[in-house]
Amino acid sequence: MISDLHNCAMKAEAWTALKQTYEGFNAGECAATQGNTITVVSAAKDTYSIAVTNPNAPEGKKTCTITKGGQITCN
């Protein structure tokens, strides 16, 4: 899950390098692995939030989210 988060965040950074905004960035730009589901929670001009969910992950770690700057939280 963490790898998918990092990979998707790198795609978001590449997107904004081309477009000068995160707006329009969506989960279709990212590849999910190992039963993960990727959701772009928000994509605004200067920030984003991306979540990866896996129902088979341990309790309390079924969803992890990364925000611009690399902050990861899991619950």
PyMOL Python script that loads the backbone (N, CA, C, O; Angstrom):
from pymol import cmd

cmd.read_pdbstr("""\
ATOM      1  N   MET A   1       0.814  -1.185   0.000  1.00  0.00           N
ATOM      2  CA  MET A   1       0.000   0.000   0.000  1.00  0.00           C
ATOM      3  C   MET A   1       0.863   1.256   0.000  1.00  0.00           C
ATOM      4  O   MET A   1       0.593   2.210  -0.729  1.00  0.00           O
ATOM      5  N   ILE A   2       1.899   1.240   0.824  1.00  0.00           N
ATOM      6  CA  ILE A   2       2.778   2.414   0.915  1.00  0.00           C
ATOM      7  C   ILE A   2       3.478   2.642  -0.428  1.00  0.00           C
ATOM      8  O   ILE A   2       3.631   3.782  -0.866  1.00  0.00           O
ATOM      9  N   SER A   3       3.894   1.570  -1.067  1.00  0.00           N
ATOM     10  CA  SER A   3       4.537   1.695  -2.376  1.00  0.00           C
ATOM     11  C   SER A   3       3.581   2.301  -3.393  1.00  0.00           C
ATOM     12  O   SER A   3       3.972   3.180  -4.162  1.00  0.00           O
ATOM     13  N   ASP A   4       2.330   1.842  -3.406  1.00  0.00           N
ATOM     14  CA  ASP A   4       1.338   2.416  -4.313  1.00  0.00           C
ATOM     15  C   ASP A   4       1.122   3.897  -4.015  1.00  0.00           C
ATOM     16  O   ASP A   4       0.960   4.695  -4.938  1.00  0.00           O
ATOM     17  N   LEU A   5       1.118   4.272  -2.733  1.00  0.00           N
ATOM     18  CA  LEU A   5       0.971   5.686  -2.370  1.00  0.00           C
ATOM     19  C   LEU A   5       2.122   6.512  -2.921  1.00  0.00           C
ATOM     20  O   LEU A   5       1.907   7.561  -3.529  1.00  0.00           O
ATOM     21  N   HIS A   6       3.335   6.040  -2.710  1.00  0.00           N
ATOM     22  CA  HIS A   6       4.503   6.780  -3.182  1.00  0.00           C
ATOM     23  C   HIS A   6       4.507   6.886  -4.709  1.00  0.00           C
ATOM     24  O   HIS A   6       4.797   7.946  -5.263  1.00  0.00           O
ATOM     25  N   ASN A   7       4.183   5.783  -5.381  1.00  0.00           N
ATOM     26  CA  ASN A   7       4.163   5.803  -6.846  1.00  0.00           C
ATOM     27  C   ASN A   7       3.107   6.771  -7.373  1.00  0.00           C
ATOM     28  O   ASN A   7       3.360   7.505  -8.328  1.00  0.00           O
ATOM     29  N   CYS A   8       1.940   6.775  -6.764  1.00  0.00           N
ATOM     30  CA  CYS A   8       0.876   7.678  -7.204  1.00  0.00           C
ATOM     31  C   CYS A   8       1.242   9.134  -6.898  1.00  0.00           C
ATOM     32  O   CYS A   8       0.950  10.025  -7.695  1.00  0.00           O
ATOM     33  N   ALA A   9       1.871   9.376  -5.763  1.00  0.00           N
ATOM     34  CA  ALA A   9       2.311  10.733  -5.422  1.00  0.00           C
ATOM     35  C   ALA A   9       3.341  11.234  -6.439  1.00  0.00           C
ATOM     36  O   ALA A   9       3.328  12.409  -6.805  1.00  0.00           O
ATOM     37  N   MET A  10       4.226  10.355  -6.893  1.00  0.00           N
ATOM     38  CA  MET A  10       5.198  10.739  -7.916  1.00  0.00           C
ATOM     39  C   MET A  10       4.482  11.094  -9.218  1.00  0.00           C
ATOM     40  O   MET A  10       4.891  12.024  -9.913  1.00  0.00           O
ATOM     41  N   LYS A  11       3.433  10.372  -9.548  1.00  0.00           N
ATOM     42  CA  LYS A  11       2.644  10.691 -10.743  1.00  0.00           C
ATOM     43  C   LYS A  11       1.951  12.049 -10.572  1.00  0.00           C
ATOM     44  O   LYS A  11       1.867  12.826 -11.523  1.00  0.00           O
ATOM     45  N   ALA A  12       1.460  12.333  -9.370  1.00  0.00           N
ATOM     46  CA  ALA A  12       0.826  13.626  -9.103  1.00  0.00           C
ATOM     47  C   ALA A  12       1.839  14.761  -9.280  1.00  0.00           C
ATOM     48  O   ALA A  12       1.508  15.814  -9.826  1.00  0.00           O
ATOM     49  N   GLU A  13       3.065  14.543  -8.820  1.00  0.00           N
ATOM     50  CA  GLU A  13       4.097  15.575  -8.972  1.00  0.00           C
ATOM     51  C   GLU A  13       4.450  15.782 -10.443  1.00  0.00           C
ATOM     52  O   GLU A  13       4.660  16.914 -10.877  1.00  0.00           O
ATOM     53  N   ALA A  14       4.516  14.702 -11.204  1.00  0.00           N
ATOM     54  CA  ALA A  14       4.788  14.821 -12.641  1.00  0.00           C
ATOM     55  C   ALA A  14       3.644  15.554 -13.336  1.00  0.00           C
ATOM     56  O   ALA A  14       3.873  16.373 -14.226  1.00  0.00           O
ATOM     57  N   TRP A  15       2.412  15.254 -12.925  1.00  0.00           N
ATOM     58  CA  TRP A  15       1.230  15.915 -13.489  1.00  0.00           C
ATOM     59  C   TRP A  15       1.320  17.424 -13.287  1.00  0.00           C
ATOM     60  O   TRP A  15       1.124  18.197 -14.224  1.00  0.00           O
ATOM     61  N   THR A  16       1.620  17.836 -12.058  1.00  0.00           N
ATOM     62  CA  THR A  16       1.654  19.271 -11.779  1.00  0.00           C
ATOM     63  C   THR A  16       2.854  19.955 -12.434  1.00  0.00           C
ATOM     64  O   THR A  16       2.798  21.148 -12.732  1.00  0.00           O
ATOM     65  N   ALA A  17       3.925  19.218 -12.658  1.00  0.00           N
ATOM     66  CA  ALA A  17       5.059  19.810 -13.368  1.00  0.00           C
ATOM     67  C   ALA A  17       4.662  20.197 -14.791  1.00  0.00           C
ATOM     68  O   ALA A  17       5.151  21.188 -15.332  1.00  0.00           O
ATOM     69  N   LEU A  18       3.777  19.412 -15.387  1.00  0.00           N
ATOM     70  CA  LEU A  18       3.310  19.704 -16.744  1.00  0.00           C
ATOM     71  C   LEU A  18       2.183  20.725 -16.773  1.00  0.00           C
ATOM     72  O   LEU A  18       2.140  21.586 -17.652  1.00  0.00           O
ATOM     73  N   LYS A  19       1.271  20.628 -15.810  1.00  0.00           N
ATOM     74  CA  LYS A  19       0.040  21.419 -15.861  1.00  0.00           C
ATOM     75  C   LYS A  19       0.015  22.597 -14.896  1.00  0.00           C
ATOM     76  O   LYS A  19      -0.895  23.423 -14.962  1.00  0.00           O
ATOM     77  N   GLN A  20       0.996  22.692 -14.001  1.00  0.00           N
ATOM     78  CA  GLN A  20       1.075  23.768 -13.011  1.00  0.00           C
ATOM     79  C   GLN A  20      -0.072  23.741 -12.009  1.00  0.00           C
ATOM     80  O   GLN A  20      -0.369  24.758 -11.382  1.00  0.00           O
ATOM     81  N   THR A  21      -0.716  22.596 -11.852  1.00  0.00           N
ATOM     82  CA  THR A  21      -1.799  22.415 -10.887  1.00  0.00           C
ATOM     83  C   THR A  21      -2.010  20.924 -10.662  1.00  0.00           C
ATOM     84  O   THR A  21      -1.684  20.108 -11.525  1.00  0.00           O
ATOM     85  N   TYR A  22      -2.551  20.570  -9.507  1.00  0.00           N
ATOM     86  CA  TYR A  22      -2.947  19.178  -9.254  1.00  0.00           C
ATOM     87  C   TYR A  22      -4.385  18.940  -9.700  1.00  0.00           C
ATOM     88  O   TYR A  22      -4.823  17.794  -9.797  1.00  0.00           O
ATOM     89  N   GLU A  23      -5.128  20.027  -9.975  1.00  0.00           N
ATOM     90  CA  GLU A  23      -6.522  19.893 -10.394  1.00  0.00           C
ATOM     91  C   GLU A  23      -6.602  19.009 -11.633  1.00  0.00           C
ATOM     92  O   GLU A  23      -5.816  19.161 -12.568  1.00  0.00           O
ATOM     93  N   GLY A  24      -7.555  18.088 -11.632  1.00  0.00           N
ATOM     94  CA  GLY A  24      -7.727  17.176 -12.746  1.00  0.00           C
ATOM     95  C   GLY A  24      -6.988  15.867 -12.584  1.00  0.00           C
ATOM     96  O   GLY A  24      -7.267  14.904 -13.299  1.00  0.00           O
ATOM     97  N   PHE A  25      -6.036  15.815 -11.641  1.00  0.00           N
ATOM     98  CA  PHE A  25      -5.321  14.564 -11.401  1.00  0.00           C
ATOM     99  C   PHE A  25      -6.308  13.557 -10.829  1.00  0.00           C
ATOM    100  O   PHE A  25      -7.081  13.883  -9.928  1.00  0.00           O
ATOM    101  N   ASN A  26      -6.285  12.323 -11.356  1.00  0.00           N
ATOM    102  CA  ASN A  26      -7.235  11.314 -10.895  1.00  0.00           C
ATOM    103  C   ASN A  26      -6.569   9.953 -10.756  1.00  0.00           C
ATOM    104  O   ASN A  26      -5.442   9.752 -11.208  1.00  0.00           O
ATOM    105  N   ALA A  27      -7.272   9.027 -10.132  1.00  0.00           N
ATOM    106  CA  ALA A  27      -6.722   7.704  -9.823  1.00  0.00           C
ATOM    107  C   ALA A  27      -6.384   6.900 -11.071  1.00  0.00           C
ATOM    108  O   ALA A  27      -5.589   5.963 -11.011  1.00  0.00           O
ATOM    109  N   GLY A  28      -6.980   7.259 -12.192  1.00  0.00           N
ATOM    110  CA  GLY A  28      -6.664   6.572 -13.441  1.00  0.00           C
ATOM    111  C   GLY A  28      -5.215   6.750 -13.866  1.00  0.00           C
ATOM    112  O   GLY A  28      -4.715   5.996 -14.700  1.00  0.00           O
ATOM    113  N   GLU A  29      -4.545   7.733 -13.302  1.00  0.00           N
ATOM    114  CA  GLU A  29      -3.131   7.979 -13.596  1.00  0.00           C
ATOM    115  C   GLU A  29      -2.221   7.005 -12.843  1.00  0.00           C
ATOM    116  O   GLU A  29      -1.030   6.920 -13.139  1.00  0.00           O
ATOM    117  N   CYS A  30      -2.778   6.264 -11.863  1.00  0.00           N
ATOM    118  CA  CYS A  30      -1.984   5.431 -10.966  1.00  0.00           C
ATOM    119  C   CYS A  30      -2.318   3.955 -11.153  1.00  0.00           C
ATOM    120  O   CYS A  30      -3.430   3.602 -11.546  1.00  0.00           O
ATOM    121  N   ALA A  31      -1.344   3.104 -10.868  1.00  0.00           N
ATOM    122  CA  ALA A  31      -1.539   1.655 -10.947  1.00  0.00           C
ATOM    123  C   ALA A  31      -1.616   1.072  -9.537  1.00  0.00           C
ATOM    124  O   ALA A  31      -0.710   1.250  -8.723  1.00  0.00           O
ATOM    125  N   ALA A  32      -2.708   0.378  -9.270  1.00  0.00           N
ATOM    126  CA  ALA A  32      -2.875  -0.293  -7.974  1.00  0.00           C
ATOM    127  C   ALA A  32      -2.338  -1.720  -8.084  1.00  0.00           C
ATOM    128  O   ALA A  32      -2.478  -2.367  -9.122  1.00  0.00           O
ATOM    129  N   THR A  33      -1.727  -2.200  -7.007  1.00  0.00           N
ATOM    130  CA  THR A  33      -1.190  -3.559  -6.977  1.00  0.00           C
ATOM    131  C   THR A  33      -1.766  -4.334  -5.798  1.00  0.00           C
ATOM    132  O   THR A  33      -2.320  -3.739  -4.874  1.00  0.00           O
ATOM    133  N   GLN A  34      -1.639  -5.635  -5.824  1.00  0.00           N
ATOM    134  CA  GLN A  34      -1.934  -6.536  -4.705  1.00  0.00           C
ATOM    135  C   GLN A  34      -3.285  -6.293  -4.039  1.00  0.00           C
ATOM    136  O   GLN A  34      -3.372  -6.275  -2.811  1.00  0.00           O
ATOM    137  N   GLY A  35      -4.337  -6.105  -4.827  1.00  0.00           N
ATOM    138  CA  GLY A  35      -5.669  -5.933  -4.265  1.00  0.00           C
ATOM    139  C   GLY A  35      -5.964  -4.550  -3.723  1.00  0.00           C
ATOM    140  O   GLY A  35      -7.010  -4.339  -3.110  1.00  0.00           O
ATOM    141  N   ASN A  36      -5.071  -3.614  -3.933  1.00  0.00           N
ATOM    142  CA  ASN A  36      -5.267  -2.243  -3.461  1.00  0.00           C
ATOM    143  C   ASN A  36      -6.228  -1.483  -4.368  1.00  0.00           C
ATOM    144  O   ASN A  36      -6.346  -1.785  -5.556  1.00  0.00           O
ATOM    145  N   THR A  37      -6.901  -0.511  -3.808  1.00  0.00           N
ATOM    146  CA  THR A  37      -7.736   0.425  -4.553  1.00  0.00           C
ATOM    147  C   THR A  37      -7.218   1.828  -4.263  1.00  0.00           C
ATOM    148  O   THR A  37      -7.062   2.216  -3.105  1.00  0.00           O
ATOM    149  N   ILE A  38      -6.954   2.579  -5.317  1.00  0.00           N
ATOM    150  CA  ILE A  38      -6.434   3.948  -5.170  1.00  0.00           C
ATOM    151  C   ILE A  38      -7.552   4.940  -5.445  1.00  0.00           C
ATOM    152  O   ILE A  38      -8.304   4.803  -6.411  1.00  0.00           O
ATOM    153  N   THR A  39      -7.647   5.945  -4.575  1.00  0.00           N
ATOM    154  CA  THR A  39      -8.630   7.015  -4.733  1.00  0.00           C
ATOM    155  C   THR A  39      -7.927   8.353  -4.551  1.00  0.00           C
ATOM    156  O   THR A  39      -7.199   8.547  -3.577  1.00  0.00           O
ATOM    157  N   VAL A  40      -8.137   9.264  -5.473  1.00  0.00           N
ATOM    158  CA  VAL A  40      -7.667  10.632  -5.270  1.00  0.00           C
ATOM    159  C   VAL A  40      -8.771  11.322  -4.486  1.00  0.00           C
ATOM    160  O   VAL A  40      -9.835  11.629  -5.024  1.00  0.00           O
ATOM    161  N   VAL A  41      -8.504  11.562  -3.212  1.00  0.00           N
ATOM    162  CA  VAL A  41      -9.486  12.160  -2.316  1.00  0.00           C
ATOM    163  C   VAL A  41      -9.730  13.612  -2.695  1.00  0.00           C
ATOM    164  O   VAL A  41     -10.870  14.077  -2.715  1.00  0.00           O
ATOM    165  N   SER A  42      -8.654  14.321  -2.995  1.00  0.00           N
ATOM    166  CA  SER A  42      -8.766  15.705  -3.436  1.00  0.00           C
ATOM    167  C   SER A  42      -7.560  16.070  -4.282  1.00  0.00           C
ATOM    168  O   SER A  42      -6.462  15.547  -4.089  1.00  0.00           O
ATOM    169  N   ALA A  43      -7.784  16.976  -5.221  1.00  0.00           N
ATOM    170  CA  ALA A  43      -6.711  17.492  -6.067  1.00  0.00           C
ATOM    171  C   ALA A  43      -7.056  18.944  -6.374  1.00  0.00           C
ATOM    172  O   ALA A  43      -7.927  19.230  -7.195  1.00  0.00           O
ATOM    173  N   ALA A  44      -6.368  19.840  -5.711  1.00  0.00           N
ATOM    174  CA  ALA A  44      -6.603  21.274  -5.872  1.00  0.00           C
ATOM    175  C   ALA A  44      -5.379  21.909  -6.529  1.00  0.00           C
ATOM    176  O   ALA A  44      -4.432  21.210  -6.890  1.00  0.00           O
ATOM    177  N   LYS A  45      -5.398  23.192  -6.678  1.00  0.00           N
ATOM    178  CA  LYS A  45      -4.291  23.873  -7.350  1.00  0.00           C
ATOM    179  C   LYS A  45      -2.941  23.545  -6.720  1.00  0.00           C
ATOM    180  O   LYS A  45      -1.995  23.203  -7.429  1.00  0.00           O
ATOM    181  N   ASP A  46      -2.845  23.646  -5.395  1.00  0.00           N
ATOM    182  CA  ASP A  46      -1.546  23.518  -4.736  1.00  0.00           C
ATOM    183  C   ASP A  46      -1.387  22.288  -3.843  1.00  0.00           C
ATOM    184  O   ASP A  46      -0.362  22.156  -3.174  1.00  0.00           O
ATOM    185  N   THR A  47      -2.355  21.399  -3.812  1.00  0.00           N
ATOM    186  CA  THR A  47      -2.262  20.264  -2.894  1.00  0.00           C
ATOM    187  C   THR A  47      -3.089  19.081  -3.387  1.00  0.00           C
ATOM    188  O   THR A  47      -3.934  19.214  -4.272  1.00  0.00           O
ATOM    189  N   TYR A  48      -2.824  17.921  -2.791  1.00  0.00           N
ATOM    190  CA  TYR A  48      -3.592  16.726  -3.110  1.00  0.00           C
ATOM    191  C   TYR A  48      -3.639  15.804  -1.898  1.00  0.00           C
ATOM    192  O   TYR A  48      -2.882  15.958  -0.939  1.00  0.00           O
ATOM    193  N   SER A  49      -4.546  14.849  -1.973  1.00  0.00           N
ATOM    194  CA  SER A  49      -4.652  13.784  -0.982  1.00  0.00           C
ATOM    195  C   SER A  49      -5.029  12.514  -1.734  1.00  0.00           C
ATOM    196  O   SER A  49      -6.011  12.491  -2.477  1.00  0.00           O
ATOM    197  N   ILE A  50      -4.250  11.468  -1.537  1.00  0.00           N
ATOM    198  CA  ILE A  50      -4.459  10.193  -2.231  1.00  0.00           C
ATOM    199  C   ILE A  50      -4.587   9.097  -1.184  1.00  0.00           C
ATOM    200  O   ILE A  50      -3.796   9.036  -0.243  1.00  0.00           O
ATOM    201  N   ALA A  51      -5.587   8.230  -1.350  1.00  0.00           N
ATOM    202  CA  ALA A  51      -5.800   7.123  -0.415  1.00  0.00           C
ATOM    203  C   ALA A  51      -5.649   5.787  -1.135  1.00  0.00           C
ATOM    204  O   ALA A  51      -6.028   5.643  -2.297  1.00  0.00           O
ATOM    205  N   VAL A  52      -5.092   4.817  -0.424  1.00  0.00           N
ATOM    206  CA  VAL A  52      -5.030   3.436  -0.895  1.00  0.00           C
ATOM    207  C   VAL A  52      -5.707   2.578   0.154  1.00  0.00           C
ATOM    208  O   VAL A  52      -5.404   2.665   1.344  1.00  0.00           O
ATOM    209  N   THR A  53      -6.631   1.748  -0.308  1.00  0.00           N
ATOM    210  CA  THR A  53      -7.389   0.878   0.584  1.00  0.00           C
ATOM    211  C   THR A  53      -7.166  -0.573   0.180  1.00  0.00           C
ATOM    212  O   THR A  53      -7.100  -0.900  -1.005  1.00  0.00           O
ATOM    213  N   ASN A  54      -7.049  -1.442   1.192  1.00  0.00           N
ATOM    214  CA  ASN A  54      -6.962  -2.877   0.951  1.00  0.00           C
ATOM    215  C   ASN A  54      -7.741  -3.575   2.053  1.00  0.00           C
ATOM    216  O   ASN A  54      -7.334  -3.518   3.214  1.00  0.00           O
ATOM    217  N   PRO A  55      -8.856  -4.236   1.724  1.00  0.00           N
ATOM    218  CA  PRO A  55      -9.680  -4.879   2.740  1.00  0.00           C
ATOM    219  C   PRO A  55      -8.977  -6.025   3.451  1.00  0.00           C
ATOM    220  O   PRO A  55      -9.421  -6.458   4.515  1.00  0.00           O
ATOM    221  N   ASN A  56      -7.885  -6.523   2.878  1.00  0.00           N
ATOM    222  CA  ASN A  56      -7.149  -7.627   3.494  1.00  0.00           C
ATOM    223  C   ASN A  56      -6.017  -7.167   4.414  1.00  0.00           C
ATOM    224  O   ASN A  56      -5.341  -7.992   5.028  1.00  0.00           O
ATOM    225  N   ALA A  57      -5.815  -5.870   4.507  1.00  0.00           N
ATOM    226  CA  ALA A  57      -4.770  -5.332   5.381  1.00  0.00           C
ATOM    227  C   ALA A  57      -5.197  -5.499   6.840  1.00  0.00           C
ATOM    228  O   ALA A  57      -6.384  -5.656   7.125  1.00  0.00           O
ATOM    229  N   PRO A  58      -4.239  -5.466   7.759  1.00  0.00           N
ATOM    230  CA  PRO A  58      -4.569  -5.590   9.182  1.00  0.00           C
ATOM    231  C   PRO A  58      -5.505  -4.478   9.654  1.00  0.00           C
ATOM    232  O   PRO A  58      -5.485  -3.369   9.120  1.00  0.00           O
ATOM    233  N   GLU A  59      -6.309  -4.784  10.644  1.00  0.00           N
ATOM    234  CA  GLU A  59      -7.219  -3.790  11.232  1.00  0.00           C
ATOM    235  C   GLU A  59      -6.418  -2.562  11.650  1.00  0.00           C
ATOM    236  O   GLU A  59      -5.335  -2.688  12.223  1.00  0.00           O
ATOM    237  N   GLY A  60      -6.940  -1.401  11.370  1.00  0.00           N
ATOM    238  CA  GLY A  60      -6.255  -0.154  11.701  1.00  0.00           C
ATOM    239  C   GLY A  60      -5.302   0.312  10.620  1.00  0.00           C
ATOM    240  O   GLY A  60      -4.730   1.398  10.719  1.00  0.00           O
ATOM    241  N   LYS A  61      -5.122  -0.512   9.570  1.00  0.00           N
ATOM    242  CA  LYS A  61      -4.228  -0.147   8.472  1.00  0.00           C
ATOM    243  C   LYS A  61      -4.858  -0.472   7.121  1.00  0.00           C
ATOM    244  O   LYS A  61      -4.149  -0.692   6.139  1.00  0.00           O
ATOM    245  N   LYS A  62      -6.179  -0.504   7.072  1.00  0.00           N
ATOM    246  CA  LYS A  62      -6.881  -0.860   5.839  1.00  0.00           C
ATOM    247  C   LYS A  62      -6.873   0.276   4.820  1.00  0.00           C
ATOM    248  O   LYS A  62      -7.010   0.034   3.621  1.00  0.00           O
ATOM    249  N   THR A  63      -6.713   1.508   5.287  1.00  0.00           N
ATOM    250  CA  THR A  63      -6.622   2.665   4.396  1.00  0.00           C
ATOM    251  C   THR A  63      -5.453   3.531   4.827  1.00  0.00           C
ATOM    252  O   THR A  63      -5.323   3.891   5.997  1.00  0.00           O
ATOM    253  N   CYS A  64      -4.608   3.858   3.862  1.00  0.00           N
ATOM    254  CA  CYS A  64      -3.502   4.783   4.114  1.00  0.00           C
ATOM    255  C   CYS A  64      -3.636   5.936   3.131  1.00  0.00           C
ATOM    256  O   CYS A  64      -4.037   5.755   1.981  1.00  0.00           O
ATOM    257  N   THR A  65      -3.290   7.126   3.611  1.00  0.00           N
ATOM    258  CA  THR A  65      -3.433   8.349   2.825  1.00  0.00           C
ATOM    259  C   THR A  65      -2.117   9.102   2.803  1.00  0.00           C
ATOM    260  O   THR A  65      -1.410   9.171   3.808  1.00  0.00           O
ATOM    261  N   ILE A  66      -1.795   9.668   1.642  1.00  0.00           N
ATOM    262  CA  ILE A  66      -0.630  10.532   1.514  1.00  0.00           C
ATOM    263  C   ILE A  66      -1.095  11.901   1.039  1.00  0.00           C
ATOM    264  O   ILE A  66      -1.996  12.010   0.207  1.00  0.00           O
ATOM    265  N   THR A  67      -0.475  12.936   1.571  1.00  0.00           N
ATOM    266  CA  THR A  67      -0.773  14.302   1.160  1.00  0.00           C
ATOM    267  C   THR A  67       0.488  14.926   0.585  1.00  0.00           C
ATOM    268  O   THR A  67       1.586  14.397   0.760  1.00  0.00           O
ATOM    269  N   LYS A  68       0.328  16.049  -0.100  1.00  0.00           N
ATOM    270  CA  LYS A  68       1.486  16.755  -0.650  1.00  0.00           C
ATOM    271  C   LYS A  68       2.493  16.967   0.477  1.00  0.00           C
ATOM    272  O   LYS A  68       2.127  17.376   1.579  1.00  0.00           O
ATOM    273  N   GLY A  69       3.713  16.696   0.202  1.00  0.00           N
ATOM    274  CA  GLY A  69       4.746  16.792   1.212  1.00  0.00           C
ATOM    275  C   GLY A  69       5.128  15.429   1.761  1.00  0.00           C
ATOM    276  O   GLY A  69       6.125  15.308   2.473  1.00  0.00           O
ATOM    277  N   GLY A  70       4.340  14.388   1.438  1.00  0.00           N
ATOM    278  CA  GLY A  70       4.711  13.031   1.819  1.00  0.00           C
ATOM    279  C   GLY A  70       4.189  12.525   3.130  1.00  0.00           C
ATOM    280  O   GLY A  70       4.572  11.434   3.553  1.00  0.00           O
ATOM    281  N   GLN A  71       3.319  13.277   3.806  1.00  0.00           N
ATOM    282  CA  GLN A  71       2.772  12.832   5.094  1.00  0.00           C
ATOM    283  C   GLN A  71       1.829  11.651   4.860  1.00  0.00           C
ATOM    284  O   GLN A  71       0.847  11.778   4.129  1.00  0.00           O
ATOM    285  N   ILE A  72       2.124  10.495   5.483  1.00  0.00           N
ATOM    286  CA  ILE A  72       1.306   9.290   5.349  1.00  0.00           C
ATOM    287  C   ILE A  72       0.634   8.995   6.686  1.00  0.00           C
ATOM    288  O   ILE A  72       1.276   9.015   7.736  1.00  0.00           O
ATOM    289  N   THR A  73      -0.663   8.721   6.631  1.00  0.00           N
ATOM    290  CA  THR A  73      -1.409   8.275   7.805  1.00  0.00           C
ATOM    291  C   THR A  73      -2.199   7.032   7.414  1.00  0.00           C
ATOM    292  O   THR A  73      -2.670   6.912   6.283  1.00  0.00           O
ATOM    293  N   CYS A  74      -2.338   6.116   8.356  1.00  0.00           N
ATOM    294  CA  CYS A  74      -3.095   4.889   8.128  1.00  0.00           C
ATOM    295  C   CYS A  74      -4.141   4.716   9.228  1.00  0.00           C
ATOM    296  O   CYS A  74      -3.922   5.076  10.385  1.00  0.00           O
ATOM    297  N   ASN A  75      -5.275   4.159   8.835  1.00  0.00           N
ATOM    298  CA  ASN A  75      -6.315   3.851   9.819  1.00  0.00           C
ATOM    299  C   ASN A  75      -7.133   2.663   9.342  1.00  0.00           C
ATOM    300  O   ASN A  75      -8.064   2.239  10.027  1.00  0.00           O
TER     301      ASN A  75
END
""", "prot")
cmd.dss("prot")
cmd.show_as("cartoon", "prot")
cmd.util.cbc("prot")
cmd.orient("prot")
